[in-house]
Amino acid sequence: MDWATKRQLQYIGFIFLFVIIFLVIPFFVFVYDAPTCFDGERNGKETGIDCGGSCRLLCSAEIPEPISRWDPRVFRVTPGVYSVLAYLENPNVAAEVYSAPYSFELYDREGVLIAERKGETFIPRGQTFAILESNIKTGERIPTRATFSFSSGLQWTRNTEETASVSVVNGALISEDTAPRVEATVSNTGLDRITNIDLTAIVFDGAGNAIGSSRTFVDELLGSESEKVTFTWPMPFETKAEVCSSPVDVMLALDRSGSMASLGANPPQPLTDVKNAAVYFVNQLDERDRVGMVSFATVAATTSESLLSSDTVAIRNAIDAVAIGTQGTQQTNITDAVARSIDELSSSRKRDGVPSVIVLLTDGVATVPEKQGEQDYPEASALILGQLAKERGFRIFTIGLGKSINEIFLQNLASSPDDFYLAPTAKELTAIYTQIATKICQKKPAVIEIIPRIFPRPITFGTF
């Protein structure tokens, strides 16, 4: 390389050095701003303004909204005071919201807004969670439904750190008829300290309907530590936590023999009180149950309205229409009553897999059918049919009204001695029918779900 070329290269190098020192470096130091997640512009690898890409904040348009598991539930706490519950799920396994504004609105039967409650909460990533607002005073107005919504523009934050976890073991619902209470144990299943644990308990009846909710919290749990918590309600739930685990098919057999007017003819007594008690029994049954009715005197009979069905209005009408016959002596044919009940519980109206029940009431002894040379045939024939029904899995309850009955016979006809009831007067019938309704309803226990949520900072009830 000659001397002139070297001089040219030196000049060019000096020029580049001058540009870098006096132009490029000052530009980057004093003029140029590097893209950040907080500059209010969409730049760098962002997919939106200051969100997406490498930013911790995620763009709302890319994030599915929390899913409501069911419509918000309104619970009466005390007269004029209510709580409202939203049960939600965040499908985003790596996205959460630290401060999510929300709103509950409560409406009455006419659709008039009667209360509103706003707050802020934490939406955990990839979890179901509950939001409960309590002590909502509505005065004399009764809320029948509620709505829930988050404010628009939730700020979603990416979080892929390992999640702290807790486990909850709860006991059964106790003191349901006075002041319901659920006791539980919450445990830190890890080794690290956990703080700000929110716990919401939901009580479901046996049919899966939410009937009450309560909330508490634990300030701190050290690694592998456990703590007992209690959820309480000041008043019994409006609906019992237990319901019938399965429906039943029931046939009522009512005595309309002549003796059912022995205490009065207008109206016939005790028949009138018996019919009123039978209607009461029908009203105690679950809407999933089916009921039919057979009335009996010298012969047993059913009507189109008294066949096995879920139409309780028709059955009540059929019971109301039961009357004592006016042609000849009206005797007591318990055999025919059992036979007609078995036939109906074996018909196409009977549901497969559903328990069959016969509830028979009489105020006298069986007098027909007769068989020459066999004085006890009216009772013996009924016992034979009753045994057949019991072998087929039917349950038979018997009620003896008054003093002119054969208690031993009715006990033997019943499925067990405990399924026989003695009613000295018609006044005891309502209580007896209540006991029978309780027996045929196999209780399904309440389901209690406790939902934990670990907040990123201390909890304030009602807001976050």
VEXMARNU-667327 format. One record per residue (C-alpha): residue in three letters; x, y, z. Coordinates in nm, 3 decimals. Layout:
<recs>
+-----+---------+---------+---------+
: res :      px :      py :      pz :
+-----+---------+---------+---------+
: Ala :       X :       Y :       Z :
...
+-----+---------+---------+---------+
</recs>
This chain:
<recs>
+-----+---------+---------+---------+
: res :      px :      py :      pz :
+-----+---------+---------+---------+
: Met :   0.000 :   0.000 :   0.000 :
: Asp :   0.151 :   0.338 :  -0.103 :
: Trp :   0.176 :   0.647 :   0.114 :
: Ala :  -0.124 :   0.829 :  -0.048 :
: Thr :  -0.361 :   0.538 :   0.015 :
: Lys :  -0.259 :   0.519 :   0.378 :
: Arg :  -0.330 :   0.892 :   0.416 :
: Gln :  -0.680 :   0.848 :   0.264 :
: Leu :  -0.766 :   0.561 :   0.499 :
: Gln :  -0.651 :   0.764 :   0.796 :
: Tyr :  -0.876 :   1.056 :   0.693 :
: Ile :  -1.175 :   0.822 :   0.649 :
: Gly :  -1.109 :   0.664 :   0.992 :
: Phe :  -1.094 :   1.008 :   1.155 :
: Ile :  -1.428 :   1.098 :   0.993 :
: Phe :  -1.599 :   0.772 :   1.119 :
: Leu :  -1.455 :   0.826 :   1.465 :
: Phe :  -1.582 :   1.186 :   1.464 :
: Val :  -1.934 :   1.073 :   1.360 :
: Ile :  -1.947 :   0.803 :   1.627 :
: Ile :  -1.815 :   1.027 :   1.907 :
: Phe :  -1.998 :   1.349 :   1.828 :
: Leu :  -2.315 :   1.226 :   1.650 :
: Val :  -2.404 :   0.860 :   1.712 :
: Ile :  -2.320 :   0.840 :   2.082 :
: Pro :  -2.498 :   1.168 :   2.172 :
: Phe :  -2.801 :   1.054 :   1.969 :
: Phe :  -2.838 :   0.730 :   2.169 :
: Val :  -2.760 :   0.905 :   2.496 :
: Phe :  -2.969 :   1.219 :   2.462 :
: Val :  -3.223 :   1.158 :   2.184 :
: Tyr :  -3.303 :   0.789 :   2.128 :
: Asp :  -3.543 :   0.610 :   2.366 :
: Ala :  -3.526 :   0.229 :   2.358 :
: Pro :  -3.862 :   0.048 :   2.338 :
: Thr :  -4.004 :  -0.035 :   2.683 :
: Cys :  -4.327 :  -0.182 :   2.817 :
: Phe :  -4.414 :   0.155 :   2.971 :
: Asp :  -4.364 :   0.411 :   2.692 :
: Gly :  -4.724 :   0.427 :   2.573 :
: Glu :  -4.633 :   0.306 :   2.223 :
: Arg :  -4.647 :  -0.021 :   2.036 :
: Asn :  -4.285 :  -0.099 :   1.959 :
: Gly :  -4.024 :  -0.369 :   1.997 :
: Lys :  -4.182 :  -0.713 :   2.012 :
: Glu :  -4.508 :  -0.586 :   2.165 :
: Thr :  -4.836 :  -0.710 :   2.014 :
: Gly :  -5.022 :  -0.408 :   2.152 :
: Ile :  -4.945 :  -0.083 :   2.329 :
: Asp :  -4.718 :  -0.181 :   2.619 :
: Cys :  -4.856 :  -0.536 :   2.621 :
: Gly :  -4.783 :  -0.874 :   2.470 :
: Gly :  -4.451 :  -0.999 :   2.339 :
: Ser :  -4.186 :  -0.976 :   2.608 :
: Cys :  -4.394 :  -0.743 :   2.827 :
: Arg :  -4.530 :  -0.877 :   3.151 :
: Leu :  -4.868 :  -0.719 :   3.081 :
: Leu :  -5.075 :  -0.918 :   2.831 :
: Cys :  -5.308 :  -0.766 :   2.573 :
: Ser :  -5.674 :  -0.808 :   2.672 :
: Ala :  -5.771 :  -0.898 :   2.315 :
: Glu :  -5.552 :  -1.208 :   2.339 :
: Ile :  -5.694 :  -1.325 :   2.673 :
: Pro :  -6.025 :  -1.513 :   2.720 :
: Glu :  -6.252 :  -1.354 :   2.979 :
: Pro :  -6.331 :  -1.541 :   3.305 :
: Ile :  -6.616 :  -1.790 :   3.264 :
: Ser :  -6.922 :  -1.781 :   3.491 :
: Arg :  -6.995 :  -2.135 :   3.612 :
: Trp :  -7.358 :  -2.041 :   3.685 :
: Asp :  -7.571 :  -1.730 :   3.729 :
: Pro :  -7.503 :  -1.529 :   4.046 :
: Arg :  -7.693 :  -1.658 :   4.351 :
: Val :  -7.872 :  -1.441 :   4.606 :
: Phe :  -7.901 :  -1.571 :   4.964 :
: Arg :  -8.108 :  -1.430 :   5.248 :
: Val :  -7.889 :  -1.389 :   5.556 :
: Thr :  -8.140 :  -1.226 :   5.791 :
: Pro :  -8.468 :  -1.045 :   5.715 :
: Gly :  -8.387 :  -0.756 :   5.482 :
: Val :  -8.017 :  -0.852 :   5.453 :
: Tyr :  -7.875 :  -1.057 :   5.167 :
: Ser :  -7.549 :  -1.186 :   5.024 :
: Val :  -7.469 :  -1.252 :   4.659 :
: Leu :  -7.223 :  -1.498 :   4.509 :
: Ala :  -7.050 :  -1.525 :   4.172 :
: Tyr :  -6.875 :  -1.855 :   4.088 :
: Leu :  -6.615 :  -1.811 :   3.813 :
: Glu :  -6.329 :  -1.981 :   3.633 :
: Asn :  -6.018 :  -1.826 :   3.478 :
: Pro :  -5.914 :  -2.048 :   3.184 :
: Asn :  -5.581 :  -1.865 :   3.145 :
: Val :  -5.312 :  -2.080 :   3.307 :
: Ala :  -5.043 :  -1.810 :   3.285 :
: Ala :  -5.242 :  -1.488 :   3.319 :
: Glu :  -5.397 :  -1.317 :   3.620 :
: Val :  -5.542 :  -0.980 :   3.718 :
: Tyr :  -5.421 :  -0.814 :   4.036 :
: Ser :  -5.702 :  -0.559 :   4.060 :
: Ala :  -6.026 :  -0.641 :   3.878 :
: Pro :  -6.318 :  -0.399 :   3.932 :
: Tyr :  -6.658 :  -0.571 :   3.941 :
: Ser :  -7.022 :  -0.497 :   4.001 :
: Phe :  -7.322 :  -0.690 :   4.138 :
: Glu :  -7.677 :  -0.573 :   4.068 :
: Leu :  -7.980 :  -0.715 :   4.254 :
: Tyr :  -8.332 :  -0.706 :   4.109 :
: Asp :  -8.676 :  -0.780 :   4.253 :
: Arg :  -8.952 :  -0.994 :   4.101 :
: Glu :  -9.064 :  -0.708 :   3.874 :
: Gly :  -8.713 :  -0.658 :   3.738 :
: Val :  -8.653 :  -0.336 :   3.931 :
: Leu :  -8.294 :  -0.269 :   4.043 :
: Ile :  -8.297 :  -0.256 :   4.424 :
: Ala :  -7.928 :  -0.278 :   4.520 :
: Glu :  -7.581 :  -0.249 :   4.368 :
: Arg :  -7.247 :  -0.347 :   4.513 :
: Lys :  -6.907 :  -0.268 :   4.356 :
: Gly :  -6.561 :  -0.384 :   4.451 :
: Glu :  -6.222 :  -0.500 :   4.327 :
: Thr :  -6.075 :  -0.846 :   4.347 :
: Phe :  -5.789 :  -1.069 :   4.239 :
: Ile :  -5.836 :  -1.312 :   3.949 :
: Pro :  -5.601 :  -1.610 :   3.998 :
: Arg :  -5.456 :  -1.789 :   3.698 :
: Gly :  -5.606 :  -2.118 :   3.584 :
: Gln :  -5.844 :  -2.159 :   3.878 :
: Thr :  -6.208 :  -2.152 :   3.976 :
: Phe :  -6.281 :  -1.882 :   4.232 :
: Ala :  -6.575 :  -1.728 :   4.414 :
: Ile :  -6.665 :  -1.366 :   4.481 :
: Leu :  -6.902 :  -1.315 :   4.773 :
: Glu :  -7.055 :  -0.984 :   4.879 :
: Ser :  -7.235 :  -0.981 :   5.212 :
: Asn :  -7.449 :  -0.749 :   5.426 :
: Ile :  -7.649 :  -0.605 :   5.135 :
: Lys :  -7.948 :  -0.431 :   5.293 :
: Thr :  -8.265 :  -0.413 :   5.085 :
: Gly :  -8.524 :  -0.320 :   5.349 :
: Glu :  -8.863 :  -0.469 :   5.268 :
: Arg :  -8.776 :  -0.534 :   4.903 :
: Ile :  -8.684 :  -0.893 :   4.816 :
: Pro :  -8.417 :  -0.962 :   4.553 :
: Thr :  -8.497 :  -1.259 :   4.329 :
: Arg :  -8.205 :  -1.247 :   4.084 :
: Ala :  -7.866 :  -1.083 :   4.038 :
: Thr :  -7.618 :  -0.998 :   3.766 :
: Phe :  -7.238 :  -0.983 :   3.784 :
: Ser :  -6.985 :  -0.819 :   3.554 :
: Phe :  -6.622 :  -0.714 :   3.544 :
: Ser :  -6.531 :  -0.368 :   3.423 :
: Ser :  -6.386 :  -0.355 :   3.071 :
: Gly :  -6.014 :  -0.328 :   3.011 :
: Leu :  -5.885 :  -0.570 :   3.274 :
: Gln :  -5.504 :  -0.557 :   3.300 :
: Trp :  -5.381 :  -0.912 :   3.258 :
: Thr :  -5.034 :  -0.997 :   3.390 :
: Arg :  -4.820 :  -1.290 :   3.280 :
: Asn :  -4.716 :  -1.518 :   3.565 :
: Thr :  -4.541 :  -1.851 :   3.513 :
: Glu :  -4.397 :  -1.888 :   3.862 :
: Glu :  -4.473 :  -2.198 :   4.064 :
: Thr :  -4.805 :  -2.165 :   4.242 :
: Ala :  -4.831 :  -2.202 :   4.619 :
: Ser :  -5.104 :  -2.445 :   4.710 :
: Val :  -5.331 :  -2.522 :   5.002 :
: Ser :  -5.566 :  -2.810 :   5.073 :
: Val :  -5.896 :  -2.790 :   5.257 :
: Val :  -6.072 :  -3.071 :   5.442 :
: Asn :  -6.417 :  -2.988 :   5.573 :
: Gly :  -6.662 :  -3.157 :   5.803 :
: Ala :  -7.036 :  -3.195 :   5.766 :
: Leu :  -7.293 :  -2.920 :   5.798 :
: Ile :  -7.414 :  -2.902 :   6.158 :
: Ser :  -7.690 :  -2.712 :   6.345 :
: Glu :  -7.877 :  -2.659 :   6.019 :
: Asp :  -8.209 :  -2.597 :   6.197 :
: Thr :  -8.071 :  -2.319 :   6.420 :
: Ala :  -7.741 :  -2.155 :   6.318 :
: Pro :  -7.570 :  -2.358 :   6.043 :
: Arg :  -7.198 :  -2.409 :   6.076 :
: Val :  -6.919 :  -2.581 :   5.882 :
: Glu :  -6.579 :  -2.648 :   6.035 :
: Ala :  -6.276 :  -2.709 :   5.813 :
: Thr :  -5.898 :  -2.747 :   5.823 :
: Val :  -5.682 :  -2.557 :   5.575 :
: Ser :  -5.325 :  -2.679 :   5.521 :
: Asn :  -5.017 :  -2.541 :   5.349 :
: Thr :  -4.901 :  -2.835 :   5.135 :
: Gly :  -4.564 :  -2.675 :   5.057 :
: Leu :  -4.260 :  -2.568 :   5.256 :
: Asp :  -4.275 :  -2.194 :   5.189 :
: Arg :  -4.477 :  -1.944 :   5.392 :
: Ile :  -4.816 :  -1.847 :   5.244 :
: Thr :  -5.011 :  -1.532 :   5.334 :
: Asn :  -5.352 :  -1.381 :   5.259 :
: Ile :  -5.561 :  -1.695 :   5.201 :
: Asp :  -5.924 :  -1.622 :   5.115 :
: Leu :  -6.171 :  -1.908 :   5.173 :
: Thr :  -6.530 :  -1.917 :   5.043 :
: Ala :  -6.765 :  -2.199 :   5.143 :
: Ile :  -7.068 :  -2.290 :   4.930 :
: Val :  -7.339 :  -2.524 :   5.062 :
: Phe :  -7.539 :  -2.719 :   4.804 :
: Asp :  -7.852 :  -2.920 :   4.874 :
: Gly :  -7.877 :  -3.280 :   4.759 :
: Ala :  -8.008 :  -3.168 :   4.420 :
: Gly :  -7.702 :  -2.953 :   4.355 :
: Asn :  -7.861 :  -2.613 :   4.423 :
: Ala :  -7.650 :  -2.356 :   4.609 :
: Ile :  -7.840 :  -2.257 :   4.924 :
: Gly :  -7.580 :  -2.063 :   5.124 :
: Ser :  -7.230 :  -1.918 :   5.117 :
: Ser :  -6.990 :  -1.781 :   5.375 :
: Arg :  -6.637 :  -1.640 :   5.371 :
: Thr :  -6.335 :  -1.628 :   5.599 :
: Phe :  -5.960 :  -1.589 :   5.563 :
: Val :  -5.627 :  -1.697 :   5.707 :
: Asp :  -5.351 :  -1.437 :   5.744 :
: Glu :  -5.056 :  -1.675 :   5.733 :
: Leu :  -4.959 :  -2.041 :   5.708 :
: Leu :  -4.602 :  -2.154 :   5.749 :
: Gly :  -4.469 :  -2.448 :   5.551 :
: Ser :  -4.666 :  -2.769 :   5.624 :
: Glu :  -4.879 :  -2.580 :   5.880 :
: Ser :  -5.254 :  -2.629 :   5.924 :
: Glu :  -5.525 :  -2.414 :   6.079 :
: Lys :  -5.891 :  -2.472 :   6.167 :
: Val :  -6.150 :  -2.233 :   6.026 :
: Thr :  -6.524 :  -2.203 :   6.075 :
: Phe :  -6.798 :  -2.083 :   5.841 :
: Thr :  -7.120 :  -1.969 :   6.004 :
: Trp :  -7.469 :  -1.846 :   5.914 :
: Pro :  -7.694 :  -1.657 :   6.158 :
: Met :  -8.019 :  -1.823 :   6.048 :
: Pro :  -8.130 :  -2.157 :   5.898 :
: Phe :  -8.122 :  -2.180 :   5.521 :
: Glu :  -8.450 :  -2.116 :   5.341 :
: Thr :  -8.418 :  -2.460 :   5.180 :
: Lys :  -8.300 :  -2.772 :   5.360 :
: Ala :  -7.952 :  -2.890 :   5.270 :
: Glu :  -8.076 :  -3.248 :   5.240 :
: Val :  -8.320 :  -3.367 :   4.977 :
: Cys :  -8.443 :  -3.706 :   4.860 :
: Ser :  -8.164 :  -3.889 :   4.684 :
: Ser :  -8.406 :  -4.067 :   4.452 :
: Pro :  -8.776 :  -4.037 :   4.362 :
: Val :  -9.043 :  -4.284 :   4.475 :
: Asp :  -9.368 :  -4.419 :   4.329 :
: Val :  -9.643 :  -4.423 :   4.594 :
: Met :  -9.996 :  -4.567 :   4.602 :
: Leu : -10.234 :  -4.439 :   4.869 :
: Ala : -10.508 :  -4.682 :   4.973 :
: Leu : -10.796 :  -4.509 :   5.154 :
: Asp : -11.080 :  -4.682 :   5.335 :
: Arg : -11.428 :  -4.559 :   5.227 :
: Ser : -11.631 :  -4.832 :   5.400 :
: Gly : -11.949 :  -4.745 :   5.587 :
: Ser : -11.770 :  -4.703 :   5.919 :
: Met : -11.586 :  -4.399 :   5.778 :
: Ala : -11.906 :  -4.201 :   5.850 :
: Ser : -11.946 :  -4.334 :   6.205 :
: Leu : -11.858 :  -3.997 :   6.362 :
: Gly : -12.084 :  -3.787 :   6.145 :
: Ala : -12.268 :  -3.796 :   5.814 :
: Asn : -12.251 :  -3.433 :   5.694 :
: Pro : -11.968 :  -3.411 :   5.622 :
: Pro : -11.880 :  -3.778 :   5.668 :
: Gln : -11.636 :  -3.825 :   5.953 :
: Pro : -11.368 :  -3.945 :   5.996 :
: Leu : -11.355 :  -3.974 :   5.612 :
: Thr : -11.329 :  -3.595 :   5.563 :
: Asp : -11.033 :  -3.565 :   5.800 :
: Val : -10.872 :  -3.869 :   5.637 :
: Lys : -10.895 :  -3.709 :   5.293 :
: Asn : -10.749 :  -3.382 :   5.423 :
: Ala : -10.457 :  -3.570 :   5.577 :
: Ala : -10.401 :  -3.763 :   5.253 :
: Val : -10.385 :  -3.436 :   5.057 :
: Tyr : -10.134 :  -3.309 :   5.311 :
: Phe :  -9.923 :  -3.620 :   5.248 :
: Val :  -9.931 :  -3.563 :   4.871 :
: Asn :  -9.808 :  -3.208 :   4.928 :
: Gln :  -9.508 :  -3.341 :   5.122 :
: Leu :  -9.380 :  -3.542 :   4.827 :
: Asp :  -9.101 :  -3.425 :   4.602 :
: Glu :  -9.180 :  -3.299 :   4.253 :
: Arg :  -8.989 :  -3.598 :   4.114 :
: Asp :  -9.218 :  -3.845 :   4.293 :
: Arg :  -9.525 :  -4.010 :   4.143 :
: Val :  -9.837 :  -4.083 :   4.343 :
: Gly : -10.163 :  -4.266 :   4.281 :
: Met : -10.468 :  -4.347 :   4.491 :
: Val : -10.706 :  -4.640 :   4.532 :
: Ser : -11.014 :  -4.621 :   4.754 :
: Phe : -11.175 :  -4.933 :   4.890 :
: Ala : -11.491 :  -5.063 :   5.050 :
: Thr : -11.655 :  -5.388 :   4.936 :
: Val : -11.440 :  -5.352 :   4.625 :
: Ala : -11.143 :  -5.130 :   4.552 :
: Ala : -11.150 :  -4.873 :   4.273 :
: Thr : -10.933 :  -4.627 :   4.088 :
: Thr : -11.028 :  -4.344 :   3.856 :
: Ser : -10.853 :  -4.188 :   3.558 :
: Glu : -10.737 :  -3.906 :   3.787 :
: Ser : -10.605 :  -4.139 :   4.056 :
: Leu : -10.362 :  -4.340 :   3.842 :
: Leu :  -9.992 :  -4.319 :   3.919 :
: Ser :  -9.855 :  -3.985 :   3.793 :
: Ser :  -9.669 :  -3.670 :   3.888 :
: Asp :  -9.989 :  -3.465 :   3.844 :
: Thr : -10.051 :  -3.384 :   4.208 :
: Val : -10.346 :  -3.160 :   4.121 :
: Ala : -10.529 :  -3.456 :   3.966 :
: Ile : -10.450 :  -3.677 :   4.265 :
: Arg : -10.576 :  -3.415 :   4.509 :
: Asn : -10.897 :  -3.389 :   4.308 :
: Ala : -10.933 :  -3.768 :   4.311 :
: Ile : -10.888 :  -3.777 :   4.688 :
: Asp : -11.143 :  -3.501 :   4.732 :
: Ala : -11.393 :  -3.700 :   4.524 :
: Val : -11.376 :  -4.014 :   4.743 :
: Ala : -11.720 :  -4.084 :   4.889 :
: Ile : -11.897 :  -4.361 :   5.076 :
: Gly : -12.124 :  -4.569 :   4.855 :
: Thr : -12.498 :  -4.558 :   4.912 :
: Gln : -12.596 :  -4.896 :   4.763 :
: Gly : -12.592 :  -5.172 :   5.022 :
: Thr : -12.351 :  -5.231 :   5.307 :
: Gln : -12.005 :  -5.092 :   5.235 :
: Gln : -11.764 :  -5.348 :   5.378 :
: Thr : -11.382 :  -5.349 :   5.411 :
: Asn : -11.188 :  -5.531 :   5.138 :
: Ile : -10.820 :  -5.478 :   5.222 :
: Thr : -10.719 :  -5.766 :   4.991 :
: Asp : -10.863 :  -5.585 :   4.689 :
: Ala : -10.697 :  -5.259 :   4.798 :
: Val : -10.355 :  -5.426 :   4.812 :
: Ala : -10.419 :  -5.605 :   4.480 :
: Arg : -10.517 :  -5.280 :   4.300 :
: Ser : -10.212 :  -5.103 :   4.445 :
: Ile :  -9.981 :  -5.382 :   4.327 :
: Asp : -10.138 :  -5.374 :   3.980 :
: Glu : -10.084 :  -5.000 :   3.946 :
: Leu :  -9.727 :  -5.023 :   4.073 :
: Ser :  -9.667 :  -5.292 :   3.810 :
: Ser :  -9.822 :  -5.096 :   3.522 :
: Ser :  -9.648 :  -4.903 :   3.246 :
: Arg :  -9.673 :  -4.593 :   3.463 :
: Lys :  -9.432 :  -4.742 :   3.714 :
: Arg :  -9.069 :  -4.632 :   3.656 :
: Asp :  -8.787 :  -4.884 :   3.646 :
: Gly :  -8.542 :  -4.856 :   3.932 :
: Val :  -8.770 :  -4.635 :   4.142 :
: Pro :  -8.881 :  -4.765 :   4.487 :
: Ser :  -9.247 :  -4.872 :   4.518 :
: Val :  -9.448 :  -4.778 :   4.828 :
: Ile :  -9.804 :  -4.859 :   4.944 :
: Val :  -9.961 :  -4.653 :   5.224 :
: Leu : -10.288 :  -4.813 :   5.341 :
: Leu : -10.530 :  -4.658 :   5.590 :
: Thr : -10.831 :  -4.833 :   5.744 :
: Asp : -11.059 :  -4.777 :   6.042 :
: Gly : -11.189 :  -5.132 :   6.068 :
: Val : -11.113 :  -5.501 :   6.028 :
: Ala : -11.110 :  -5.682 :   5.695 :
: Thr : -11.452 :  -5.835 :   5.627 :
: Val : -11.430 :  -5.942 :   5.260 :
: Pro : -11.358 :  -6.144 :   5.051 :
: Glu : -11.511 :  -6.441 :   5.220 :
: Lys : -11.434 :  -6.810 :   5.177 :
: Gln : -11.652 :  -7.084 :   5.315 :
: Gly : -11.502 :  -7.251 :   5.618 :
: Glu : -11.222 :  -6.997 :   5.658 :
: Gln : -11.327 :  -6.727 :   5.901 :
: Asp : -10.992 :  -6.544 :   5.883 :
: Tyr : -10.977 :  -6.549 :   5.503 :
: Pro : -11.032 :  -6.170 :   5.458 :
: Glu : -10.712 :  -6.104 :   5.651 :
: Ala : -10.519 :  -6.412 :   5.534 :
: Ser : -10.570 :  -6.328 :   5.166 :
: Ala : -10.450 :  -5.972 :   5.224 :
: Leu : -10.139 :  -6.102 :   5.404 :
: Ile : -10.061 :  -6.337 :   5.112 :
: Leu : -10.072 :  -6.049 :   4.865 :
: Gly :  -9.877 :  -5.826 :   5.103 :
: Gln :  -9.603 :  -6.087 :   5.130 :
: Leu :  -9.588 :  -6.111 :   4.752 :
: Ala :  -9.549 :  -5.735 :   4.726 :
: Lys :  -9.274 :  -5.729 :   4.989 :
: Glu :  -9.085 :  -6.008 :   4.809 :
: Arg :  -9.092 :  -5.790 :   4.498 :
: Gly :  -8.932 :  -5.506 :   4.692 :
: Phe :  -9.244 :  -5.301 :   4.769 :
: Arg :  -9.258 :  -5.119 :   5.102 :
: Ile :  -9.595 :  -5.125 :   5.279 :
: Phe :  -9.705 :  -4.877 :   5.547 :
: Thr : -10.031 :  -4.936 :   5.734 :
: Ile : -10.232 :  -4.692 :   5.944 :
: Gly : -10.500 :  -4.810 :   6.184 :
: Leu : -10.752 :  -4.535 :   6.265 :
: Gly : -10.959 :  -4.559 :   6.582 :
: Lys : -11.014 :  -4.859 :   6.809 :
: Ser : -11.203 :  -5.103 :   6.585 :
: Ile : -10.895 :  -5.243 :   6.414 :
: Asn : -10.677 :  -5.552 :   6.433 :
: Glu : -10.336 :  -5.414 :   6.526 :
: Ile : -10.155 :  -5.748 :   6.488 :
: Phe : -10.293 :  -5.795 :   6.137 :
: Leu : -10.191 :  -5.443 :   6.028 :
: Gln :  -9.845 :  -5.489 :   6.180 :
: Asn :  -9.801 :  -5.813 :   5.987 :
: Leu :  -9.924 :  -5.652 :   5.666 :
: Ala :  -9.672 :  -5.369 :   5.701 :
: Ser :  -9.314 :  -5.421 :   5.588 :
: Ser :  -9.201 :  -5.401 :   5.952 :
: Pro :  -9.360 :  -5.326 :   6.290 :
: Asp :  -9.211 :  -4.973 :   6.261 :
: Asp :  -9.409 :  -4.922 :   5.940 :
: Phe :  -9.740 :  -4.966 :   6.124 :
: Tyr :  -9.899 :  -4.658 :   6.281 :
: Leu : -10.188 :  -4.637 :   6.526 :
: Ala : -10.399 :  -4.322 :   6.509 :
: Pro : -10.652 :  -4.309 :   6.796 :
: Thr : -10.821 :  -4.014 :   6.624 :
: Ala : -10.791 :  -3.838 :   6.289 :
: Lys : -10.598 :  -3.556 :   6.458 :
: Glu : -10.285 :  -3.774 :   6.461 :
: Leu : -10.294 :  -3.846 :   6.087 :
: Thr : -10.104 :  -3.539 :   5.971 :
: Ala :  -9.808 :  -3.618 :   6.196 :
: Ile :  -9.817 :  -3.984 :   6.088 :
: Tyr :  -9.817 :  -3.896 :   5.718 :
: Thr :  -9.525 :  -3.659 :   5.782 :
: Gln :  -9.327 :  -3.942 :   5.940 :
: Ile :  -9.403 :  -4.172 :   5.647 :
: Ala :  -9.300 :  -3.904 :   5.395 :
: Thr :  -8.974 :  -3.865 :   5.585 :
: Lys :  -8.911 :  -4.239 :   5.587 :
: Ile :  -8.964 :  -4.294 :   5.216 :
: Cys :  -8.731 :  -4.005 :   5.134 :
: Gln :  -8.380 :  -4.143 :   5.156 :
: Lys :  -8.181 :  -3.837 :   5.249 :
: Lys :  -7.893 :  -3.726 :   5.033 :
: Pro :  -7.645 :  -3.523 :   5.238 :
: Ala :  -7.545 :  -3.168 :   5.159 :
: Val :  -7.241 :  -3.103 :   4.943 :
: Ile :  -6.998 :  -2.846 :   5.081 :
: Glu :  -6.737 :  -2.690 :   4.854 :
: Ile :  -6.466 :  -2.467 :   4.999 :
: Ile :  -6.274 :  -2.261 :   4.744 :
: Pro :  -5.933 :  -2.123 :   4.849 :
: Arg :  -5.769 :  -1.826 :   4.681 :
: Ile :  -5.424 :  -1.688 :   4.767 :
: Phe :  -5.419 :  -1.310 :   4.730 :
: Pro :  -5.096 :  -1.129 :   4.636 :
: Arg :  -5.152 :  -0.870 :   4.909 :
: Pro :  -5.363 :  -0.835 :   5.228 :
: Ile :  -5.740 :  -0.884 :   5.192 :
: Thr :  -6.006 :  -0.625 :   5.265 :
: Phe :  -6.359 :  -0.766 :   5.269 :
: Gly :  -6.579 :  -0.614 :   5.002 :
: Thr :  -6.288 :  -0.470 :   4.804 :
: Phe :  -5.936 :  -0.563 :   4.710 :
+-----+---------+---------+---------+
</recs>
